[in-house]
């Protein structure tokens, strides 16, 4: 849910190639040994070469509460839940053991605000968007997401099969999210959505029948219906950006030299199939909601 679009993946990959891989014409000598230039490039992403918030520790930020299925038991450090598992997989690829990873609480809106950061990267369902990229840097995408509508079962809007049928709904959404943008630009309800500072506030408003529906990212919708709002149902899912993919990215302070090295790690997790395995383990339910057109 947390997020507006993809613009940086290709640029980030170029950075990865430049910072973390040796150039073809300088990486080896005639005898096949690594040249000084090639060795320097290869070492740029070595753990001991990284410029970190705390020396020897990889500091990762996320919000609190940390909700399922992204995290489990509100404990990012346990390695369970999709984003916790992704973070530790990236850390391992970069040479960090689990006890060399430190977590810090970063409110969602604060993560992509301009200014210095007290983390090496943040993982919190933050969509890659041009506006956010003016203030922070992103990795390549690690998850492609759709938005979804959740309503109380048995209500008028619970049976909607199209976005047009939601025009008269009073919709709740978290401030600063791509879900808010999706409601205004895609659903375009007759009444401006009710905006809440925290996702849990929107969930509670739905539970208390103060609003007709909420819009959240699809995996979160499964958690809302299973554990947070009894009798609620997923009305359907829809693309937030006119059919363009919306992707979550790891978030960095603007100008961070870590971006290319994290992209290198993510690229290896994708090519090996490990990232897909993590997604399958923690987000398997997210494929079954009907499409709203």
C-alpha positions in Angstrom: 0.0 0.0 0.0 2.7 2.3 0.8 4.0 3.7 -2.4 3.7 5.7 -5.9 6.0 3.9 -9.7 9.0 2.6 -11.2 11.6 4.7 -12.8 14.9 3.9 -11.2 15.4 0.2 -11.7 17.3 0.5 -14.9 19.4 3.4 -13.6 20.2 1.4 -10.4 21.3 -1.6 -12.5 23.7 0.7 -14.4 25.1 1.9 -11.2 25.5 -1.7 -10.0 27.4 -2.5 -13.1 29.6 0.5 -12.7 30.3 0.3 -9.0 30.4 -3.5 -8.4 31.8 -5.1 -11.5 35.2 -4.6 -13.2 35.3 -3.1 -16.7 35.9 -5.6 -19.5 39.1 -4.0 -20.8 40.8 -3.4 -17.5 39.8 -6.3 -15.3 42.6 -8.7 -16.2 46.2 -8.6 -17.4 47.5 -10.4 -20.4 48.3 -13.4 -18.2 44.8 -13.5 -16.9 45.5 -12.1 -13.4 43.3 -9.4 -12.0 44.6 -5.9 -12.7 44.7 -3.3 -9.9 41.7 -1.5 -11.5 39.7 -4.7 -11.7 40.6 -5.6 -8.1 39.5 -2.2 -6.8 36.2 -2.5 -8.6 35.7 -6.0 -7.3 36.4 -4.9 -3.7 34.1 -1.9 -3.8 31.2 -4.1 -2.5 33.3 -6.0 0.0 31.9 -5.6 3.6 35.0 -4.0 4.9 34.9 -1.3 2.1 31.3 -0.3 2.7 30.5 3.1 4.2 28.0 2.2 7.0 25.9 4.1 9.5 27.6 2.0 12.3 30.9 0.4 11.4 30.6 -3.3 11.1 26.8 -3.3 11.3 24.2 -3.1 8.5 21.5 -0.9 9.9 18.0 -1.4 8.4 15.0 0.8 9.1 11.3 -0.1 9.1 8.1 1.2 10.8 6.4 0.0 14.0 4.1 -1.9 14.2 5.6 -4.1 11.6 2.7 -5.9 10.1 2.2 -9.4 8.5 2.8 -10.7 5.9 5.8 -8.3 5.6 7.0 -9.1 9.1 5.9 -11.6 11.8 5.1 -11.0 15.4 6.0 -7.3 15.0 9.6 -8.4 15.2 11.7 -7.5 12.1 14.8 -9.2 13.6 13.4 -12.7 13.6 13.9 -13.2 9.8 10.2 -14.1 9.3 7.8 -12.4 7.0 8.5 -11.4 3.4 10.4 -8.2 4.0 12.4 -9.4 6.9 13.5 -12.5 4.9 14.4 -10.3 1.9 16.4 -7.9 4.2 18.4 -10.8 5.7 19.0 -12.4 2.3 20.4 -9.1 1.0 22.5 -8.8 4.1 23.9 -12.3 3.7 24.8 -11.6 0.0 26.7 -8.5 1.2 28.7 -10.6 3.7 26.8 -9.8 7.0 25.8 -12.4 9.5 22.5 -12.2 11.2 24.0 -10.7 14.4 25.7 -8.0 12.3 22.3 -6.7 11.3 20.7 -4.0 13.4 17.1 -2.7 13.1 15.9 0.8 13.8 12.3 2.2 13.9 11.6 4.6 11.1 8.0 6.0 10.6 6.8 5.4 7.1 6.5 9.1 6.0 9.9 9.9 7.6 11.7 7.3 5.5 11.4 9.2 2.2 11.5 12.7 3.6 14.5 14.8 2.6 17.6 14.8 4.8 20.1 12.5 6.5 19.1 9.0 7.5 20.0 6.9 10.5 19.9 3.7 8.5 21.8 2.1 5.7 18.6 1.2 3.9 14.9 1.0 4.8 12.4 -1.7 3.9 8.8 -0.8 4.5 6.6 -1.4 1.4 7.8 1.8 -0.1 7.0 2.1 -3.8 9.5 3.6 -6.2 8.2 6.9 -7.5 9.7 9.9 -9.3 8.6 12.3 -6.6 10.1 10.2 -3.8 13.3 9.7 -5.8 13.9 13.5 -5.7 14.7 13.1 -1.9 16.0 9.5 -1.6 17.5 6.8 -3.7 16.0 3.3 -4.4 17.3 -0.1 -5.2 15.8 -2.0 -8.1 12.4 -3.3 -7.3 12.1 -6.4 -5.1 8.3 -6.9 -5.3 5.6 -5.9 -7.9 2.4 -5.0 -6.1 -1.2 -4.1 -6.8 -3.7 -2.2 -4.7 -6.9 -3.8 -3.3 -10.2 -2.8 -1.8 -11.4 -4.3 1.5 -15.0 -3.9 2.6 -17.3 -5.4 5.3 -19.0 -8.5 4.0 -22.7 -8.2 3.3 -22.5 -4.4 2.5 -23.4 -2.7 -0.8 -19.7 -2.3 -1.8 -18.6 -5.8 -0.8 -20.3 -7.1 -3.9 -18.8 -4.6 -6.3 -17.2 -6.1 -9.5 -15.9 -2.9 -11.0 -14.3 0.3 -9.9 -17.3 2.3 -11.1 -19.4 0.6 -8.4 -17.1 2.1 -5.8 -17.8 5.8 -6.8 -20.2 6.4 -3.9 -18.1 4.6 -1.3 -16.6 6.4 1.7 -13.0 5.1 1.4 -10.3 5.2 4.0 -6.6 5.2 3.3 -3.2 5.9 5.0 -1.6 9.3 4.4 1.4 9.5 2.1 0.8 6.2 0.3 0.3 5.2 -3.3 -3.0 3.8 -2.2 -4.2 7.4 -1.5 -3.1 8.4 -5.0 -4.7 5.3 -6.5 -8.1 6.1 -4.8 -8.0 9.7 -6.1 -6.7 9.0 -9.6 -8.1 5.5 -10.4 -11.3 5.0 -8.4 -12.1 8.7 -8.3 -14.9 8.5 -5.7 -17.5 11.2 -5.4 -16.3 12.0 -1.9 -12.6 12.6 -1.1 -11.2 9.6 0.8 -10.8 9.7 4.6 -7.1 10.0 5.3 -5.5 8.4 8.4 -2.0 8.9 9.8 -1.6 5.2 10.4 -2.8 2.1 8.5 -4.2 0.7 11.8 -6.4 3.8 12.1 -8.0 3.2 8.7 -8.5 -0.5 9.6 -10.2 0.4 12.9 -12.5 2.9 11.1 -13.6 0.1 8.8 -14.1 -2.2 11.8 -16.3 0.5 13.5 -18.3 1.1 10.2 -17.1 4.7 10.0 -16.1 4.1 6.4 -17.3 1.7 3.7 -14.0 0.4 2.5 -10.2 0.7 2.7 -7.5 0.5 0.0 -4.3 -1.2 0.9 -1.7 -3.3 -1.0 -3.0 -6.8 -1.8 -0.8 -8.9 0.6 -1.8 -6.5 3.4 -5.5 -7.0 2.4 -5.2 -10.7 3.1 -3.9 -10.0 6.6 -6.7 -7.4 7.2 -9.4 -9.9 6.3 -7.8 -12.8 8.1 -6.7 -11.2 11.3 -7.8 -7.6 11.8 -11.4 -7.1 10.7 -13.8 -10.0 11.3 -16.3 -10.4 8.5 -14.4 -8.3 6.0 -13.6 -9.4 2.5 -11.4 -8.4 -0.4 -13.6 -6.9 -3.0 -10.8 -7.0 -5.7 -7.4 -5.8 -6.8 -6.4 -3.1 -9.4 -3.3 -1.5 -10.9 -2.6 1.9 -9.4 -0.6 3.4 -12.2 -2.7 3.0 -15.4 -1.4 -0.5 -15.9 2.3 0.4 -15.2 4.0 -1.9 -12.7 4.2 -0.6 -9.1 7.3 -1.9 -7.4 8.6 -1.7 -3.8 12.3 -0.8 -3.5 14.8 -0.6 -0.7 15.3 3.0 0.3 18.5 4.9 0.9 19.7 8.3 1.8 20.2 10.4 -1.4 23.6 9.7 -2.9 24.3 6.6 -0.8 27.2 4.5 -2.2 25.4 1.4 -1.0 22.8 1.4 -3.7 24.9 -0.4 -6.4 26.1 -3.1 -3.9 22.5 -3.8 -2.7 21.4 -4.0 -6.3 24.2 -6.5 -7.0 22.8 -8.6 -4.1 19.2 -8.3 -5.2 20.3 -9.2 -8.8 21.9 -12.4 -7.5 18.9 -13.3 -5.4 16.7 -12.9 -8.5 18.9 -14.9 -10.8 19.3 -17.7 -8.4 15.5 -17.9 -7.8 15.9 -17.3 -4.0 13.8 -14.1 -4.1 11.0 -16.0 -5.8 11.2 -18.7 -3.2 10.9 -16.0 -0.4 7.9 -14.5 -2.2 6.3 -17.9 -2.6 6.8 -18.7 1.1 5.3 -15.5 2.5 3.0 -14.1 -0.1 1.3 -17.1 -1.7 -2.2 -15.9 -1.0 -1.7 -12.6 -2.9 -2.6 -14.0 -6.3 -6.3 -14.9 -5.8 -8.2 -11.7 -5.7 -10.5 -10.7 -8.6 -9.5 -7.9 -10.9 -11.5 -4.6 -10.7 -11.7 -2.8 -14.0 
